[in-house]
Amino acid sequence: MKPQTLDSLIWPLIFGGMALLMLGLWTIDASAVLGHALAWSGTALIAIGAVMIWLRSRLPTPGDGDGGPR
């Protein structure tokens, strides 16, 4: 996967996950099942975004020469 593709996916995943997490915590009193589902979905998106940040840091920089991680 190209670094530009990762860059365009990482932050929407993290911020979207934070929005879902906050919405889930906000609605948990009205509907426990819906609130928990939203909160866990948001947490999963945040975790995926964090893993993608780590993956992006391991990709070689263009013109690096050695092809190894940064």
N, C-alpha and C positions, 0 to 999 in steps of 0.2 A: 504494500500500500504506500502511496506517495505521501511524503510529509505534509504537503498542502492539503490533502484529503483528510489526514488526521487532524490538522489544525482547524479545519472547518467543522469537524465533528465534536471535538473535545469540549469546547466551552458551551455549545448548546446542550450537550448531554448533562454537564455539571449544573448549569443554571436551570435547565428544565427539571432536573432531578430535585434541586433545592425547592423549586416552586411546587412540585408534586408533594414533597415531604411536608412543606408548610401547610399546603391545602389539606393533606391527610390528617395532620395533627389538629388542624382547625375544625375538621368535620368529624373527628372521632367521637365526640359527645353525641352528635345527632345520629350517626350510623356507625357503629363500631366496625362492622365488616367493611364498609366502603372506606372508612378512615384508615383502617389498617392496610387495606389493599393499596390505597394511594401512597401511604407512608412507606411501605415496603418497596413499591415500584420506584418511588423517588430515590430511596436509598440504593437500590440496584443501579439506577442510572448514574448516580454520583460515583459509585464504585467502578462502573465501567469506564466513566470518564477519567478517573484516577489511574486506572490500569493503562488507558490509552496515553496519558501523559508519560507514564513510565516507558511505554513502548516507543513513543516518539523520541524520548531521550536516548534510546538505544540505537536508533537508526543512524547510519553514517551521514555526515554532512556532505553535500555536493562539493566536489573538488578537494575532499579530505585527503585522498590518496591511499590511505591504508585500509579503508573500508570497514574499520572497526567501530565500536561504539564511541561516543563522545566522552 
